[in-house]
Amino acid sequence: MGTILDAPVQILMGTNVRGAFTAEDNRDILDKLLGTAAPKTGARLPEVIEKRRSDMASQGMILPLVGYADDERLAPNQFLVTVALQTVTGDIRKDILFDMVVDMIKAVQIQDPSKKGVRALLVEAVNNLVEKNYQESMDCFRKVSYWGSIIGGCEADCVRATLCYGAVNMMNGQYQSMTYDSQLACNIVDKPTFSDPYLKYAAHRLMGISWVLMEHPEHAVAFFEQAYHDLEWANEETLLVEVLFHAVTAMMQAQQYDKCRNVIDRIYSLVKDSDTYGKEAINKLYVFRAFVSDRTIEQLKSQLSEMELKYEEISRSFLLGLKDTVLKVVRVVTPSVLTFGLGSILGNVRDIKMIWQKSGDGGMNLADMP
């Protein structure tokens, strides 16, 4: 790659690359990728995108190669981005890569690439989310994710932004992109140097939800269990109960009915003397626990419809009954719902706490329930 000058870098995509995208893409690539960056920031773009591509490759998701080169036909301060697409037409990985490049290019336009600037962007993103300005919030979250990955001391905010971005994708039904975001967050929190247990919990939980929504519930269970162990020591009753309900949902979808029994027992042990949940909900859980325990696997399979109806009613009571979860994203699956609350990952940021207080809507759901 040629030398990048200190002058503002103009990022362009050559017209020869347009042919790599089909008419169905329905987007003006050149317009989307045209932008200006603050001095010295353009040189980091190849490094960061390649790192993310490598991270995904280590998880078995092979993205197309991204190549960068100066072109003598361009002015010295113009940087040409070329995308070598080695995928079939319509491959979802192509869209993920394209969106990632666009988001990265938008991100380098931040004027204050510092830890303080990253936090300010995170607060701006959350404020937009509360105001339901979703596109603006997504742009800000991506900028936080970009700079948080290359500025020291910003790893936690990078995870927060990536998880919020994934949650909005969950709300919009963009499950492939949500899975990608979840994996990026897990790549960070699983490093030995990362210590925030709440962000570990949130990343593993969202990864589990992604697998359920991608119809691979058998992969989800391990992530829900990991999320449980991330916070088991902290006695966070509601967070532990929610993730165990998600584990049961995944097990039922995967027809792992024998494993459900143990997890339902664990839920009951957590809530039987709890003041958080109503007595009626706890009693229904007790009855359901007996229903599952008193029947063989064959009997449960033959009474599957009845079991799913009972479980749906109980899980909704526990997962949707509380009104103290800030900005909860809700997604309907059979035979339950999947929920992801942003309060536990954002609530300890002082400026964001002020946003929660101003919003006055601590129980707001970001996705409509039927």
TORKOL-4160 file (C-alpha; in steps of 0.2 Angstrom, whole numbers, padded with zeros to 4 digits, m for minus):
370
<pt num="1" X="0000" Y="0000" Z="0000"/>
<pt num="2" X="0007" Y="0017" Z="m0004"/>
<pt num="3" X="0010" Y="0031" Z="0008"/>
<pt num="4" X="m0005" Y="0040" Z="0016"/>
<pt num="5" X="m0002" Y="0059" Z="0017"/>
<pt num="6" X="m0006" Y="0069" Z="0032"/>
<pt num="7" X="m0018" Y="0079" Z="0022"/>
<pt num="8" X="m0036" Y="0075" Z="0024"/>
<pt num="9" X="m0039" Y="0058" Z="0016"/>
<pt num="10" X="m0053" Y="0057" Z="0003"/>
<pt num="11" X="m0059" Y="0039" Z="0002"/>
<pt num="12" X="m0065" Y="0034" Z="m0015"/>
<pt num="13" X="m0071" Y="0017" Z="m0023"/>
<pt num="14" X="m0066" Y="0015" Z="m0041"/>
<pt num="15" X="m0079" Y="0013" Z="m0054"/>
<pt num="16" X="m0072" Y="m0004" Z="m0059"/>
<pt num="17" X="m0078" Y="m0011" Z="m0043"/>
<pt num="18" X="m0096" Y="m0007" Z="m0046"/>
<pt num="19" X="m0097" Y="m0022" Z="m0058"/>
<pt num="20" X="m0094" Y="m0033" Z="m0043"/>
<pt num="21" X="m0111" Y="m0028" Z="m0036"/>
<pt num="22" X="m0127" Y="m0034" Z="m0045"/>
<pt num="23" X="m0142" Y="m0022" Z="m0049"/>
<pt num="24" X="m0152" Y="m0030" Z="m0035"/>
<pt num="25" X="m0140" Y="m0021" Z="m0023"/>
<pt num="26" X="m0149" Y="m0005" Z="m0028"/>
<pt num="27" X="m0137" Y="0007" Z="m0020"/>
<pt num="28" X="m0125" Y="0020" Z="m0027"/>
<pt num="29" X="m0108" Y="0013" Z="m0020"/>
<pt num="30" X="m0098" Y="0028" Z="m0025"/>
<pt num="31" X="m0109" Y="0041" Z="m0016"/>
<pt num="32" X="m0110" Y="0030" Z="m0001"/>
<pt num="33" X="m0091" Y="0028" Z="0000"/>
<pt num="34" X="m0086" Y="0046" Z="m0004"/>
<pt num="35" X="m0081" Y="0055" Z="0012"/>
<pt num="36" X="m0067" Y="0065" Z="0021"/>
<pt num="37" X="m0058" Y="0060" Z="0036"/>
<pt num="38" X="m0048" Y="0069" Z="0049"/>
<pt num="39" X="m0029" Y="0070" Z="0046"/>
<pt num="40" X="m0019" Y="0053" Z="0049"/>
<pt num="41" X="m0035" Y="0043" Z="0052"/>
<pt num="42" X="m0037" Y="0036" Z="0035"/>
<pt num="43" X="m0021" Y="0025" Z="0037"/>
<pt num="44" X="m0030" Y="0016" Z="0051"/>
<pt num="45" X="m0045" Y="0010" Z="0041"/>
<pt num="46" X="m0036" Y="m0004" Z="0032"/>
<pt num="47" X="m0029" Y="m0010" Z="0048"/>
<pt num="48" X="m0045" Y="m0010" Z="0058"/>
<pt num="49" X="m0056" Y="m0018" Z="0044"/>
<pt num="50" X="m0043" Y="m0032" Z="0041"/>
<pt num="51" X="m0042" Y="m0035" Z="0059"/>
<pt num="52" X="m0061" Y="m0038" Z="0060"/>
<pt num="53" X="m0061" Y="m0048" Z="0045"/>
<pt num="54" X="m0048" Y="m0059" Z="0053"/>
<pt num="55" X="m0057" Y="m0060" Z="0069"/>
<pt num="56" X="m0073" Y="m0067" Z="0060"/>
<pt num="57" X="m0062" Y="m0079" Z="0050"/>
<pt num="58" X="m0056" Y="m0086" Z="0066"/>
<pt num="59" X="m0074" Y="m0090" Z="0070"/>
<pt num="60" X="m0077" Y="m0099" Z="0054"/>
<pt num="61" X="m0085" Y="m0084" Z="0045"/>
<pt num="62" X="m0075" Y="m0081" Z="0030"/>
<pt num="63" X="m0077" Y="m0063" Z="0023"/>
<pt num="64" X="m0071" Y="m0057" Z="0006"/>
<pt num="65" X="m0053" Y="m0050" Z="0006"/>
<pt num="66" X="m0052" Y="m0031" Z="0007"/>
<pt num="67" X="m0038" Y="m0023" Z="m0003"/>
<pt num="68" X="m0031" Y="m0005" Z="m0002"/>
<pt num="69" X="m0020" Y="0003" Z="m0015"/>
<pt num="70" X="m0015" Y="0021" Z="m0021"/>
<pt num="71" X="m0019" Y="0024" Z="m0039"/>
<pt num="72" X="m0007" Y="0036" Z="m0049"/>
<pt num="73" X="m0023" Y="0042" Z="m0058"/>
<pt num="74" X="m0029" Y="0049" Z="m0042"/>
<pt num="75" X="m0023" Y="0065" Z="m0034"/>
<pt num="76" X="m0010" Y="0062" Z="m0020"/>
<pt num="77" X="m0022" Y="0064" Z="m0006"/>
<pt num="78" X="m0035" Y="0053" Z="m0013"/>
<pt num="79" X="m0036" Y="0035" Z="m0006"/>
<pt num="80" X="m0044" Y="0021" Z="m0017"/>
<pt num="81" X="m0053" Y="0007" Z="m0008"/>
<pt num="82" X="m0055" Y="m0008" Z="m0019"/>
<pt num="83" X="m0066" Y="m0023" Z="m0013"/>
<pt num="84" X="m0061" Y="m0040" Z="m0020"/>
<pt num="85" X="m0078" Y="m0050" Z="m0019"/>
<pt num="86" X="m0075" Y="m0068" Z="m0019"/>
<pt num="87" X="m0093" Y="m0073" Z="m0016"/>
<pt num="88" X="m0108" Y="m0079" Z="m0025"/>
<pt num="89" X="m0121" Y="m0066" Z="m0030"/>
<pt num="90" X="m0133" Y="m0063" Z="m0015"/>
<pt num="91" X="m0121" Y="m0070" Z="m0002"/>
<pt num="92" X="m0125" Y="m0062" Z="0014"/>
<pt num="93" X="m0107" Y="m0060" Z="0018"/>
<pt num="94" X="m0105" Y="m0048" Z="0004"/>
<pt num="95" X="m0118" Y="m0036" Z="0012"/>
<pt num="96" X="m0110" Y="m0038" Z="0029"/>
<pt num="97" X="m0093" Y="m0033" Z="0022"/>
<pt num="98" X="m0100" Y="m0019" Z="0012"/>
<pt num="99" X="m0110" Y="m0011" Z="0026"/>
<pt num="100" X="m0094" Y="m0013" Z="0037"/>
<pt num="101" X="m0083" Y="m0004" Z="0025"/>
<pt num="102" X="m0096" Y="0010" Z="0024"/>
<pt num="103" X="m0098" Y="0011" Z="0043"/>
<pt num="104" X="m0079" Y="0012" Z="0045"/>
<pt num="105" X="m0078" Y="0026" Z="0032"/>
<pt num="106" X="m0092" Y="0036" Z="0041"/>
<pt num="107" X="m0083" Y="0033" Z="0057"/>
<pt num="108" X="m0066" Y="0040" Z="0052"/>
<pt num="109" X="m0075" Y="0057" Z="0051"/>
<pt num="110" X="m0076" Y="0059" Z="0070"/>
<pt num="111" X="m0066" Y="0075" Z="0074"/>
<pt num="112" X="m0061" Y="0070" Z="0092"/>
<pt num="113" X="m0053" Y="0053" Z="0091"/>
<pt num="114" X="m0049" Y="0051" Z="0110"/>
<pt num="115" X="m0056" Y="0041" Z="0124"/>
<pt num="116" X="m0067" Y="0057" Z="0129"/>
<pt num="117" X="m0073" Y="0059" Z="0112"/>
<pt num="118" X="m0078" Y="0040" Z="0111"/>
<pt num="119" X="m0088" Y="0042" Z="0127"/>
<pt num="120" X="m0097" Y="0058" Z="0121"/>
<pt num="121" X="m0102" Y="0048" Z="0105"/>
<pt num="122" X="m0109" Y="0034" Z="0115"/>
<pt num="123" X="m0119" Y="0046" Z="0125"/>
<pt num="124" X="m0125" Y="0054" Z="0109"/>
<pt num="125" X="m0130" Y="0037" Z="0102"/>
<pt num="126" X="m0140" Y="0032" Z="0117"/>
<pt num="127" X="m0149" Y="0048" Z="0117"/>
<pt num="128" X="m0154" Y="0045" Z="0099"/>
<pt num="129" X="m0160" Y="0028" Z="0104"/>
<pt num="130" X="m0171" Y="0034" Z="0118"/>
<pt num="131" X="m0178" Y="0047" Z="0105"/>
<pt num="132" X="m0181" Y="0033" Z="0093"/>
<pt num="133" X="m0169" Y="0041" Z="0080"/>
<pt num="134" X="m0163" Y="0024" Z="0075"/>
<pt num="135" X="m0152" Y="0028" Z="0060"/>
<pt num="136" X="m0143" Y="0042" Z="0069"/>
<pt num="137" X="m0140" Y="0030" Z="0084"/>
<pt num="138" X="m0133" Y="0016" Z="0073"/>
<pt num="139" X="m0121" Y="0028" Z="0065"/>
<pt num="140" X="m0115" Y="0034" Z="0082"/>
<pt num="141" X="m0113" Y="0017" Z="0089"/>
<pt num="142" X="m0103" Y="0011" Z="0074"/>
<pt num="143" X="m0091" Y="0026" Z="0076"/>
<pt num="144" X="m0089" Y="0021" Z="0094"/>
<pt num="145" X="m0086" Y="0003" Z="0089"/>
<pt num="146" X="m0073" Y="0009" Z="0076"/>
<pt num="147" X="m0063" Y="0021" Z="0088"/>
<pt num="148" X="m0066" Y="0010" Z="0103"/>
<pt num="149" X="m0056" Y="m0004" Z="0094"/>
<pt num="150" X="m0041" Y="0006" Z="0091"/>
<pt num="151" X="m0040" Y="0019" Z="0106"/>
<pt num="152" X="m0033" Y="0012" Z="0122"/>
<pt num="153" X="m0045" Y="0011" Z="0137"/>
<pt num="154" X="m0060" Y="0011" Z="0126"/>
<pt num="155" X="m0064" Y="m0008" Z="0125"/>
<pt num="156" X="m0079" Y="m0007" Z="0137"/>
<pt num="157" X="m0087" Y="0007" Z="0127"/>
<pt num="158" X="m0083" Y="m0002" Z="0111"/>
<pt num="159" X="m0092" Y="m0018" Z="0118"/>
<pt num="160" X="m0107" Y="m0007" Z="0123"/>
<pt num="161" X="m0109" Y="0001" Z="0106"/>
<pt num="162" X="m0107" Y="m0016" Z="0097"/>
<pt num="163" X="m0120" Y="m0024" Z="0108"/>
<pt num="164" X="m0132" Y="m0009" Z="0106"/>
<pt num="165" X="m0130" Y="m0010" Z="0087"/>
<pt num="166" X="m0133" Y="m0029" Z="0088"/>
<pt num="167" X="m0149" Y="m0026" Z="0098"/>
<pt num="168" X="m0156" Y="m0014" Z="0085"/>
<pt num="169" X="m0152" Y="m0026" Z="0072"/>
<pt num="170" X="m0162" Y="m0039" Z="0083"/>
<pt num="171" X="m0176" Y="m0027" Z="0083"/>
<pt num="172" X="m0176" Y="m0025" Z="0064"/>
<pt num="173" X="m0175" Y="m0043" Z="0061"/>
<pt num="174" X="m0157" Y="m0042" Z="0054"/>
<pt num="175" X="m0152" Y="m0058" Z="0062"/>
<pt num="176" X="m0136" Y="m0061" Z="0052"/>
<pt num="177" X="m0129" Y="m0044" Z="0055"/>
<pt num="178" X="m0134" Y="m0046" Z="0074"/>
<pt num="179" X="m0124" Y="m0062" Z="0074"/>
<pt num="180" X="m0109" Y="m0053" Z="0067"/>
<pt num="181" X="m0111" Y="m0040" Z="0080"/>
<pt num="182" X="m0113" Y="m0052" Z="0094"/>
<pt num="183" X="m0097" Y="m0061" Z="0089"/>
<pt num="184" X="m0087" Y="m0045" Z="0088"/>
<pt num="185" X="m0092" Y="m0042" Z="0106"/>
<pt num="186" X="m0088" Y="m0059" Z="0112"/>
<pt num="187" X="m0071" Y="m0058" Z="0103"/>
<pt num="188" X="m0067" Y="m0043" Z="0115"/>
<pt num="189" X="m0075" Y="m0049" Z="0131"/>
<pt num="190" X="m0067" Y="m0066" Z="0130"/>
<pt num="191" X="m0049" Y="m0059" Z="0130"/>
<pt num="192" X="m0040" Y="m0063" Z="0147"/>
<pt num="193" X="m0038" Y="m0044" Z="0150"/>
<pt num="194" X="m0056" Y="m0040" Z="0149"/>
<pt num="195" X="m0064" Y="m0039" Z="0166"/>
<pt num="196" X="m0082" Y="m0032" Z="0166"/>
<pt num="197" X="m0093" Y="m0046" Z="0171"/>
<pt num="198" X="m0109" Y="m0037" Z="0165"/>
<pt num="199" X="m0103" Y="m0034" Z="0148"/>
<pt num="200" X="m0097" Y="m0052" Z="0147"/>
<pt num="201" X="m0114" Y="m0058" Z="0152"/>
<pt num="202" X="m0122" Y="m0046" Z="0139"/>
<pt num="203" X="m0111" Y="m0052" Z="0125"/>
<pt num="204" X="m0113" Y="m0070" Z="0128"/>
<pt num="205" X="m0132" Y="m0068" Z="0130"/>
<pt num="206" X="m0134" Y="m0059" Z="0114"/>
<pt num="207" X="m0124" Y="m0072" Z="0105"/>
<pt num="208" X="m0135" Y="m0085" Z="0112"/>
<pt num="209" X="m0151" Y="m0076" Z="0106"/>
<pt num="210" X="m0143" Y="m0074" Z="0089"/>
<pt num="211" X="m0141" Y="m0093" Z="0087"/>
<pt num="212" X="m0159" Y="m0095" Z="0092"/>
<pt num="213" X="m0165" Y="m0082" Z="0080"/>
<pt num="214" X="m0154" Y="m0090" Z="0066"/>
<pt num="215" X="m0163" Y="m0107" Z="0070"/>
<pt num="216" X="m0148" Y="m0115" Z="0078"/>
<pt num="217" X="m0154" Y="m0117" Z="0096"/>
<pt num="218" X="m0142" Y="m0131" Z="0099"/>
<pt num="219" X="m0127" Y="m0119" Z="0098"/>
<pt num="220" X="m0136" Y="m0106" Z="0109"/>
<pt num="221" X="m0137" Y="m0116" Z="0125"/>
<pt num="222" X="m0118" Y="m0115" Z="0129"/>
<pt num="223" X="m0118" Y="m0096" Z="0127"/>
<pt num="224" X="m0133" Y="m0094" Z="0139"/>
<pt num="225" X="m0124" Y="m0105" Z="0152"/>
<pt num="226" X="m0109" Y="m0095" Z="0150"/>
<pt num="227" X="m0119" Y="m0079" Z="0153"/>
<pt num="228" X="m0126" Y="m0087" Z="0169"/>
<pt num="229" X="m0109" Y="m0091" Z="0175"/>
<pt num="230" X="m0103" Y="m0073" Z="0171"/>
<pt num="231" X="m0114" Y="m0066" Z="0184"/>
<pt num="232" X="m0118" Y="m0081" Z="0196"/>
<pt num="233" X="m0107" Y="m0073" Z="0209"/>
<pt num="234" X="m0116" Y="m0057" Z="0209"/>
<pt num="235" X="m0133" Y="m0063" Z="0214"/>
<pt num="236" X="m0141" Y="m0053" Z="0200"/>
<pt num="237" X="m0158" Y="m0062" Z="0202"/>
<pt num="238" X="m0167" Y="m0055" Z="0187"/>
<pt num="239" X="m0153" Y="m0056" Z="0175"/>
<pt num="240" X="m0149" Y="m0074" Z="0180"/>
<pt num="241" X="m0168" Y="m0079" Z="0179"/>
<pt num="242" X="m0169" Y="m0071" Z="0161"/>
<pt num="243" X="m0155" Y="m0080" Z="0154"/>
<pt num="244" X="m0160" Y="m0097" Z="0161"/>
<pt num="245" X="m0177" Y="m0094" Z="0153"/>
<pt num="246" X="m0168" Y="m0091" Z="0137"/>
<pt num="247" X="m0159" Y="m0107" Z="0139"/>
<pt num="248" X="m0175" Y="m0117" Z="0142"/>
<pt num="249" X="m0182" Y="m0109" Z="0126"/>
<pt num="250" X="m0167" Y="m0114" Z="0116"/>
<pt num="251" X="m0168" Y="m0132" Z="0124"/>
<pt num="252" X="m0186" Y="m0134" Z="0119"/>
<pt num="253" X="m0183" Y="m0128" Z="0101"/>
<pt num="254" X="m0169" Y="m0141" Z="0100"/>
<pt num="255" X="m0180" Y="m0154" Z="0108"/>
<pt num="256" X="m0168" Y="m0156" Z="0122"/>
<pt num="257" X="m0182" Y="m0159" Z="0135"/>
<pt num="258" X="m0172" Y="m0169" Z="0147"/>
<pt num="259" X="m0160" Y="m0155" Z="0150"/>
<pt num="260" X="m0175" Y="m0143" Z="0152"/>
<pt num="261" X="m0179" Y="m0151" Z="0169"/>
<pt num="262" X="m0163" Y="m0146" Z="0177"/>
<pt num="263" X="m0164" Y="m0128" Z="0171"/>
<pt num="264" X="m0182" Y="m0126" Z="0177"/>
<pt num="265" X="m0176" Y="m0133" Z="0194"/>
<pt num="266" X="m0163" Y="m0119" Z="0194"/>
<pt num="267" X="m0175" Y="m0106" Z="0190"/>
<pt num="268" X="m0187" Y="m0111" Z="0203"/>
<pt num="269" X="m0173" Y="m0112" Z="0216"/>
<pt num="270" X="m0169" Y="m0094" Z="0212"/>
<pt num="271" X="m0186" Y="m0087" Z="0213"/>
<pt num="272" X="m0196" Y="m0097" Z="0226"/>
<pt num="273" X="m0192" Y="m0085" Z="0240"/>
<pt num="274" X="m0191" Y="m0070" Z="0229"/>
<pt num="275" X="m0200" Y="m0053" Z="0232"/>
<pt num="276" X="m0196" Y="m0048" Z="0214"/>
<pt num="277" X="m0209" Y="m0059" Z="0205"/>
<pt num="278" X="m0227" Y="m0061" Z="0210"/>
<pt num="279" X="m0233" Y="m0076" Z="0220"/>
<pt num="280" X="m0245" Y="m0081" Z="0205"/>
<pt num="281" X="m0230" Y="m0082" Z="0193"/>
<pt num="282" X="m0220" Y="m0092" Z="0205"/>
<pt num="283" X="m0234" Y="m0104" Z="0208"/>
<pt num="284" X="m0237" Y="m0106" Z="0190"/>
<pt num="285" X="m0218" Y="m0110" Z="0188"/>
<pt num="286" X="m0220" Y="m0123" Z="0202"/>
<pt num="287" X="m0234" Y="m0132" Z="0193"/>
<pt num="288" X="m0225" Y="m0132" Z="0177"/>
<pt num="289" X="m0210" Y="m0139" Z="0185"/>
<pt num="290" X="m0220" Y="m0153" Z="0192"/>
<pt num="291" X="m0228" Y="m0155" Z="0175"/>
<pt num="292" X="m0211" Y="m0158" Z="0167"/>
<pt num="293" X="m0204" Y="m0168" Z="0181"/>
<pt num="294" X="m0218" Y="m0181" Z="0182"/>
<pt num="295" X="m0218" Y="m0186" Z="0164"/>
<pt num="296" X="m0206" Y="m0196" Z="0153"/>
<pt num="297" X="m0198" Y="m0188" Z="0138"/>
<pt num="298" X="m0210" Y="m0198" Z="0127"/>
<pt num="299" X="m0225" Y="m0191" Z="0136"/>
<pt num="300" X="m0218" Y="m0174" Z="0135"/>
<pt num="301" X="m0216" Y="m0175" Z="0116"/>
<pt num="302" X="m0234" Y="m0182" Z="0115"/>
<pt num="303" X="m0240" Y="m0167" Z="0125"/>
<pt num="304" X="m0229" Y="m0154" Z="0117"/>
<pt num="305" X="m0243" Y="m0142" Z="0113"/>
<pt num="306" X="m0249" Y="m0141" Z="0131"/>
<pt num="307" X="m0231" Y="m0140" Z="0137"/>
<pt num="308" X="m0227" Y="m0125" Z="0125"/>
<pt num="309" X="m0243" Y="m0116" Z="0130"/>
<pt num="310" X="m0239" Y="m0118" Z="0149"/>
<pt num="311" X="m0221" Y="m0112" Z="0146"/>
<pt num="312" X="m0226" Y="m0097" Z="0135"/>
<pt num="313" X="m0238" Y="m0091" Z="0148"/>
<pt num="314" X="m0225" Y="m0093" Z="0162"/>
<pt num="315" X="m0210" Y="m0086" Z="0153"/>
<pt num="316" X="m0219" Y="m0070" Z="0147"/>
<pt num="317" X="m0224" Y="m0067" Z="0166"/>
<pt num="318" X="m0206" Y="m0068" Z="0171"/>
<pt num="319" X="m0198" Y="m0059" Z="0156"/>
<pt num="320" X="m0211" Y="m0046" Z="0152"/>
<pt num="321" X="m0218" Y="m0043" Z="0169"/>
<pt num="322" X="m0204" Y="m0032" Z="0176"/>
<pt num="323" X="m0204" Y="m0013" Z="0171"/>
<pt num="324" X="m0187" Y="m0008" Z="0178"/>
<pt num="325" X="m0177" Y="m0014" Z="0163"/>
<pt num="326" X="m0172" Y="0001" Z="0152"/>
<pt num="327" X="m0175" Y="m0001" Z="0134"/>
<pt num="328" X="m0179" Y="m0019" Z="0133"/>
<pt num="329" X="m0178" Y="m0027" Z="0115"/>
<pt num="330" X="m0191" Y="m0040" Z="0113"/>
<pt num="331" X="m0193" Y="m0053" Z="0100"/>
<pt num="332" X="m0206" Y="m0067" Z="0099"/>
<pt num="333" X="m0201" Y="m0085" Z="0096"/>
<pt num="334" X="m0210" Y="m0101" Z="0099"/>
<pt num="335" X="m0214" Y="m0105" Z="0113"/>
<pt num="336" X="m0208" Y="m0090" Z="0122"/>
<pt num="337" X="m0200" Y="m0073" Z="0119"/>
<pt num="338" X="m0182" Y="m0067" Z="0119"/>
<pt num="339" X="m0178" Y="m0051" Z="0128"/>
<pt num="340" X="m0162" Y="m0041" Z="0129"/>
<pt num="341" X="m0161" Y="m0026" Z="0141"/>
<pt num="342" X="m0149" Y="m0012" Z="0138"/>
<pt num="343" X="m0149" Y="m0006" Z="0156"/>
<pt num="344" X="m0137" Y="m0018" Z="0163"/>
<pt num="345" X="m0123" Y="m0013" Z="0150"/>
<pt num="346" X="m0126" Y="0005" Z="0149"/>
<pt num="347" X="m0133" Y="0010" Z="0166"/>
<pt num="348" X="m0117" Y="0012" Z="0175"/>
<pt num="349" X="m0111" Y="0026" Z="0163"/>
<pt num="350" X="m0115" Y="0042" Z="0172"/>
<pt num="351" X="m0120" Y="0053" Z="0157"/>
<pt num="352" X="m0132" Y="0039" Z="0151"/>
<pt num="353" X="m0140" Y="0037" Z="0168"/>
<pt num="354" X="m0145" Y="0055" Z="0166"/>
<pt num="355" X="m0153" Y="0051" Z="0149"/>
<pt num="356" X="m0163" Y="0037" Z="0158"/>
<pt num="357" X="m0169" Y="0049" Z="0171"/>
<pt num="358" X="m0174" Y="0062" Z="0158"/>
<pt num="359" X="m0183" Y="0049" Z="0147"/>
<pt num="360" X="m0195" Y="0044" Z="0161"/>
<pt num="361" X="m0198" Y="0028" Z="0152"/>
<pt num="362" X="m0188" Y="0014" Z="0161"/>
<pt num="363" X="m0199" Y="0000" Z="0155"/>
<pt num="364" X="m0200" Y="0005" Z="0136"/>
<pt num="365" X="m0199" Y="m0010" Z="0124"/>
<pt num="366" X="m0190" Y="m0006" Z="0108"/>
<pt num="367" X="m0200" Y="m0020" Z="0098"/>
<pt num="368" X="m0219" Y="m0022" Z="0098"/>
<pt num="369" X="m0227" Y="m0037" Z="0106"/>
<pt num="370" X="m0242" Y="m0046" Z="0098"/>
